[in-house]
C-alpha cells in the first residue's frame, strides 16, 4: 500500500492510494467466490464454474466492482489513520486504475482542517445577562409540574375544547380520492398540540361525541409528499371520545406529592433555587457562545463545503438518535411535521457552521497559548468515559487508537482555551 497527498485550494486534498496487484487479485477471487453460485453454464454444475472460465466468457471486469468496493472499504480507513492531515469530511472516491495484473489505484478528494487567521480573543466585551429569576418564571415551572401530574377524565356532557384529548376516526381525500396515510381509527389527538396540519384541530373544537363532520385543510406547499403538497384535502371525521385534563390544586398536598417538602411555599422556594442554578448555567453557556461568535467574526475563516455537509450529517444523526429515545423514529417525525430530510438539513446548517467555527477558534487559541492538558486531566476524562461505557479504564485504553486519544486531548485543550477567553472577557 502507498499513500500520496496532494493539497488543493480551499482546504481540500486529493489522496491517492495504491493497492498491490496481488491484493487486487485476492479481491477479485473473493468477488468470484461471492458470486459463483449465480452462474449456470452447460457442462458445469451450478456454482462450480471456474473463475477463469467466467472471466473468459464475460470479461475479467465482471468481478471488478465488488473487488473495488471491498478494497476501498478496507484500505481507505487504514490509510487515513496514517495520514498526517486531519480529514474533516466524507471522501469523494474515484477509481484511477483497475486492471488485472496491475496495482489497484483510487483517489479520495477530502476536506482537511482549515487554517484560520485568529482575531483578538482577550479583553472581549460582552453585555451582562440578567440571571434573576422572576415570579412568573417560578409559577410557569410549577404550572408545568401541575400539568405533568394531571389526570385525564372522560367527559360526555359538553363539546370538545382546546387542550382536550379527543379520539377520532378519519378518512382523508384529495380530489375525492383517498390517499395513502390519510386514514386513522381510534386516533388520540390533543387539541391545540399542532400535531396535524394547520387548521385541522381547530375544526374539531365545538364538536360533540358522535358527531360526523368534514375537516377542510390545505397541505403546505413544502409538504414532504409531493403528490399532496399545496393541495386542498377533506377529512371525513367522527368524534369517538373526549377526555379533559383535570389539574391538581396548588396546595400543600400537591407539594408533598411532587417534592420532598411539606408545604407549597417550601416547594416554591426550592423551585426558585433550582431555576436560578439552571439559569446561571444557561447564561454561562450563552456568554461563552457569544464570546466565541465575536472572536470568529474577528477571525479569517474559510470553511470547505464538504466539511459543513459532514457536520450537518452528524447533527442530523444526533437529532435522529434523540428522537429514538423519545419513542419516535426520524421518518415518523418527518411525516408528522410535514418536512423532509433535506429541509431539516438546511435548518441544521447554521448550527453546523457555528459548531465548526467554535472548534477552529478554540483549537487556534489553544495552539497559540501552548495549552496542553495535564496527564491527570486526560486520565480523569478517560475515567469518566469508562464509567459511561461501563468498562475498566485499562480496557478502554486498549481499544482506543492514537487518533482517538489525540481527539480527547484536543477537546480538553479547547475547554481550557474557552476558560481563558471567559476569564479575560469584560461584562459591560
N, C-alpha and C positions, 0 to 999 in steps of 0.2 A: 504494500500500500504506500501511496505517497500523496502528499497534500501540498498544493501551492496556493498562495493567497494573493490576489490582485485587488488593490484598493481602487474603488471607483469614486466618482463625485457623489456628494450628498450623503456621506456616511454610509455608503454601500460597499460591498466587497463581493468579488467573484472567487469562489473556492473551486479549484479543480482537483478532483480525487481520482486517482488511478488505481485500479484493482488488478492484480497479476492475472495473466492469461489462464493459469491453471485454476485459479479460483472461479473464473468465469466458466470454465469447462465443468467444474463441480456444480455450479449453479444451474447450468443447462441440464445436467444429468438429474439433478433434484427436480427440475421442472418436468422432465420426461417421466420420472417415477410418479409424480403427482398426477399426470395426465394420461398415462399409458392405458388405463382401463377404458378410456373413451374411444380408442382406435380399434376398428374392426377391419381386418384385411384378409382376403381369401388366402388360405394356406397357413394361417396363424390362428392360434386360439386367442380369443379376446383378452387383451391385457398382456399378451406375450409377444407383441410385435417389437423387434429390436429397435433401439433408438436410431441407429444408423439408417435402418430401412425407412423409418418415418421421415427422417431428415432428407433422405434421397427423394421420397415421394412428394413432400410438401415444402422442402427447403429448410435449412437449419434455423431460419428466422421464426419457425413455429414455436420455439421454446424461449425466444429472446425476451419477450415481455415479462413473463414470470421470473426469468433469471435476473433481469434488470431490476425489477421491483424488490426481489429478495436481497440483492447485493446493496441497493441503495438503502434499504431499511436496516441492513446490518452494518454497513461501513460509514454512513453519514454520521450517526451518533458517536461512533468511535473517533472519527477524525475531528469533529468539532470539540470533543473533550480535550484533544491535544492542541487545538488552535489557540494561539496567543490572543487573538482578537475576541472581544466579548460580543457574541452574536445575540441580537435582540429582536429577531423576527423569525417567522417560518421561512423555509427556503423555497426558492423558485428553481426547480430541478430541470436540467436539460441533459440528454444523453449525447455525448460528443463522439464516442467511438464504441461500436458494438459489432464485433466480427469474430468469427471462430478463429482461434489460434493467436488472437491479439489481446492485449490488456483491455479491460472494460474501463472506459473513461466517462465520467459525468461531471457536470458543473452544478454548483448551487449558488445562486445570487441571493445574498442576505443583507440585512441592515446590521451595522455594527454600532456599538455605543458611540454616540457623537461627542466630540469635544465641545465645551462651551467656554465663552469668554465671560467670566464671572464679574458681576457688578458689585457694588458696595453691599456688604452684609452685616456691618456693625453700626450701631447707633441708629437703626431704622426706627422712625417714629410711627406709632400706631395709636389710633383713637382708643381710649379706655372704654371697655364694655361693662355695662352695669350688670352686677351679679345679684342684686337684691331680688328676693322672691316676694311677689305681690300676693295679696289676699285672694285675688281672682285665680292665680296660678295654683294656690293651695286647694281652693274649692274645686277647680277643674280636675285635679288629681283625685280628690275624694269622690267626685261625681263619677269618675271613670271606674273607681273601685265599687261604687254603688251599682253601676250598670253591670259590672262583671259578676256581681253577686245577686243579680235579679233573677226572677223565675218567670217562666213562660206559662201563661194562663189562657186556656181556651175561652173564646167569647163567641156568643151567638146573637146577642140582643142588639148589636149595633153594626154599622158598616165599617169597612177597613179604613185604617188611618195610617199616616206616616209612622214609621218605627214598628208597626205590626209585622209579625212574620206570617205570611199567608201561604196556603198550599193551593196550587193551581194545576189544572191541565191546560195545555195549549198546543195548537197546530198552526204553523206559520206558512203563509202563502205569498208568492210573488207572481203577479200576473195570473192569479187564480190557480197557480200550480204549487203543490207542496215542494219544499226544498229540503235538502239533507241537513240534519241538525236542527230543524225547526220544530220538532215535536218533543213534548215533555209531559210526563204523567206524575201526579203527586209531587210536583216540584215545589220545594220550600224556598221562599224569596222574602227577604226583609225589605219592606217598602222604604225607599229613601237611601238604600245602600248603593245605588247606581251600578248594580251588578249587570243589569241588562242595558240595552240601547236607550239613549236619552228619550224620555217621554213614555217609555213602557210602564214603569212603576207608577207614575202619576195617574195613569188611566185606570188603575186598579183601586186607587183611593176612592171611597164613597160607595163601592160595590158591597153587596151582601152575600152571605153564604148561599150557594145555589144559583147565583146569577150567572148567566151566559152572555158574553159580550165580545165585541171586537176591539182590539187594540191596534191602532194605526200608527206606524212609525216609518222612518226612512233610515236605511243603513247609511253610515258615514261614507263619504267619498273615498276615504283611505281604508275601508274595511278590508280585512285580510283575504276574505273570499271574494275574488274578483267578479264572480258571477252575481254577487249580491250588492257590491259597492255602489252607493248612490241611489239604490232602487227603493221605491216605497213598498212596504210589506204590510200584510194584515195578519194578525194573530187571533185566531178564534179561541177564546179563553172560557174556562169555567172556574169559579171560585169555590174550592172544596172546604177550606177551613181558615179560621183566623185565630192567631194566638197573640195576645197582648203581653207586653213586658210589665211585670209588677216589681217596682223598686222597693227595697227595704227602707225603713225610716233611718235618718241620720241621727242616731242617738247612742247612748252608752252601750246598749245591747249590740248595735251594729259594730261599734269599736271592738268589743270583746270577740266578735265572730271573725273579724278580718285582721286583727292585730293582737299584740301581746298586752295591750293596755285595757284598763277597766273603764275609762271614761272617754267620751268623744273628744274632749278638749286635749287630753294627753295624746290621743291618736292624731289629732290635727296638728299639734306642736311637733310631733315626730315626723309627720308628713312634710312639714315645712323644712325641717333639718335635712331630710333625705333629698328633697328638691334642691336645697341650697348646695349640697355636695355634688349633685348631678349637674346643676347649672355651672358650678365652678369648673368642673371637668370639661363641660361643653364649651365654656367660654375660653378655657385654656387651648382647646383644640382649634377653635375659631381664630384665636390670636396667632397660633402657630401657622395656620393656613394662610392668613393674611400677610404675615411676615414673609413667608416663602413666596407668595404671589408677587409681593413688592420686589423681592430680590430677583425673581425670574424676569419681571418686566424690565429690570435694570441690566439684565444679562443678555448676551447674544447667544441664542439657542436655535439651532436648525434641526428639527426632528424629521427623520425619514418616514415617509408614509407607511411603509411596511411595519415599522416599529409601533406606530399608532394602531394599525389594524391588529397586530399581535396582542396589544394590551386591551383593545376593545373585546377581542375574543375571550381573553382571560376573565375580564369583568363580566361578560355575558355568562360564562360558565359559573362564576361565583354566584351570580344572581339566580341562575337555574338551580344551583345546589341549595340556596336559601329557600327557594320555593318548595323544593322537595321536603325540607324539614317542616314546612307548613302543610304538607299533605297534598301539594299541587305540583304536577309536572309542568314543564315550561310550555308544552303545546297547549295544555288546558288554560294556562294563564293567558297566552296569546289569543286564544279563541274567546275567552271571557272578556278581554279588554278590546277585542276587535283590532289588534295590532299584529305586526309581523316581526320576524327576527331582524330584518333589515331596518325597520323603523326603530326598534329598540336599540340596535347597534348605533344608529345615528344619534339617539338620545344619550347614549353612553359616551360618545366621542369626546365631548368637552372634559368630562371627568377623567378619561384616559389620558388626554393631553396634560391635564393638571397633575396627574399622578407621575407621568414621565418627567415633567419639568421639576417637580419636587425632588424626585430621585436624583436627577442630574445635578441640581443645585447643591443638595446636601453632600453628594459624593465629591463635588468640586471643592466645597468648603472643607470637608474632612481632609482632602488631599493637600490643600493649600496650608491648612493649620497643622498638618502632620499628625492627625488624630488616628491612633490605633487602639483598639480595645485591649484591655489587660487580659492576661490568661485567666484570671479569676472571673472576669465578666463573661468570657467565652464559655468557661466551664459552667457557670451559673445558668447561662442561656441553654446549653446542652442539657443540663439537669431538668430545666423547665420543659423542654421539648420531650425529653424521655418520659417524664411524668404524664404529659399529654397523650403520648403514644402507648403508655403503659408498658414500658420496657426499661431494661437496665441501660445506664449511660454508656457503659463499655460496648454493649451490643449496638447501640445507635452509632457510636463512633466507627465500629467495624463496617457498617453498611453505608456509611457516609463517604462520598468521594471528596477529593480536594476542592473541587469547584463548589460543592455544597457548603463546605466549611468556610471557604472564602466568602461566600454569599452571606453567611451568618456574621462574619467579622465586619463585612461592609455594612450590613444593617445596623450593627451595634455602633459602628463609627458614625453612621448617619444620625443615630439618636443623640450621640454626643455633640455632633455638629448643630443639630436643632437646638439643643440646650444652650449652646454657645450663642446662637442667634437670639434666642429669647432673653438670655441673661444680659445681653448687650443692647437690647432694644429700649425704646423710651415711650412710655404711655403719655399721651397729651390730651 
